[in-house]
Amino acid sequence: MITLGGYHTYFHKPDWYPDEPRLGFHWQVSDQVSISGDAYFALTPSCVMGGGSLDAEFHSGSLSAWFKARADFLMQWKPFYFLVDIGVDMGVALQTDLLFVKVTIKIELGADLSLWGPPVGGLVQVHLWICTITIGFGPPFGQGNDYLPFDEFQTLLPQDGQKKPQPTTSRAQESAPLALKNVVKLVINRGLVPQTGTDGRWLVRADEFVFSVETTFPLTQLDLAGPGGKTTPIPPPPLAQQDKDAPGCARLSDGYYVGVRPMGINCARSELALAVGDEHKVYQDLNKNWLWTATTRAVPEALWGKAVPKDATPAAVSKTLPGRFAGLEGLAPRMIEPDGPPPIPKQNLSSDPVNPGNENYLPFPQAPQTNQPTASVTSLKTIADTLTAKQPTENRNAIFSALAAFGYNAGNNGDLSALAANVNRSYLAAPLLGSPVAPSRSNE
């Protein structure tokens, strides 16, 4: 909420909003002329308001004159409703002696205009020094607001740069709503690997991957099991008892509900399905295999509150609905211990001394390290160059040949040029480089 000088008199200020005095000024132009005025402006989640007044007065002996003007407006978001008041008053007064009596001769003209809607109505008052003339038009104040079809309501939601749908000219001829690209967003928080050129998919490190799901439409249910899986309501319980304020509309227990006030909907069912699978459409159970935390936030009642009856004026009040489910954060795969063969029974193990009768068992005494690994900005390049260098390649080929001679299948001795070209993806940071001195052996 932003305010300069307070609020409109029709606005129901929440208790937690600050009390702000009007911004004002007073200018004594001369001994006869003074000018004063005030102004205010406020912007809240549900409405915008502003206004001010100007008062000029002239006094010279028994003659006085004045000019007063004021304007106030208040506009509420969808459902759209406005209230405008404009007034002008001017006059002159002369005090004179008539025989033995002082008489004040006063002539005053003024006009006030009040507008409200929709539907648009108003009231005009003309003030003369002898009478007041009142003219009204349209429906009386406080009667009516209009609900929106979805194609107009969705213009209030993030559009992500797409072409916004045009409101229909007739509520009876609603066009098919456009897809909302930015209502649900997937955001990667950690583990993204930089890459040149992308088709929109993320390249991530599996041990660091964390992402989140955000939605601008509050949720009543979330399915984390994937297609065909079991629906899991998170965090509120399933739709249960009937809402007494909206007969026939199921609501969530503990007062949790999601309405769409601009559309006249008291209780909406808003469900989001989140699935993670592979190209073969094999889906994982996110409840079982992933970590996550529910995200909640306060949302404007003007958007997500219960409907205001059509024959009632929306109250100019700025409230929020706390704890509405807005997505998930910290989504990351659980660390699962790999399956393997059972442990070897201890009784199946035996040992033979390396050098019977000698106390120098393995490991042999180690010599002090004289060349500790150190940080190097060229370590990644050194690794890349070493992978494809002539001598390491020959050594690697010799190892594979020796393993094959023993009858052991060591797999494919593949080309390492691709690994060398992308070696930066294998490390979080440049590793240390060093050449440790070979340990000395006192006894062999």
Secondary structure, DSSP 8 states (H G I E B T S, - for coil): -EEES---TTSB--TTS-----EEEEEE-SSSEEEEEEEEEEE-SSEEEEEEEEEEEEEETTEEEEEEEEEEEEEETTTTEEEEEEEEEEEEEEEEEETTEEEEEEEEEEEEEEEEETTTEEEEEEE-SS-EEEEEESS-TT-------HHHHGGGS--TT-------S-TTS-------SSSEEEEEEE-B---SS-SS---B-TTT-EEEEEEEEEESEEE-S-TTS--B--SS--EEEE-TTSTT-EEESTT----BGGGTBS----EEE---B-TT--B--HHHHEEEEEEEEEEEHHHHS----TTS----B--EEEEEEEEEEEEEE------------GGG-----SSTT-S--SS-------S--B--TTHHHHHHHHHT-HHHHHHHHHHHHHHHHTT---------HHHHHTGGGG-SS---B--------S--
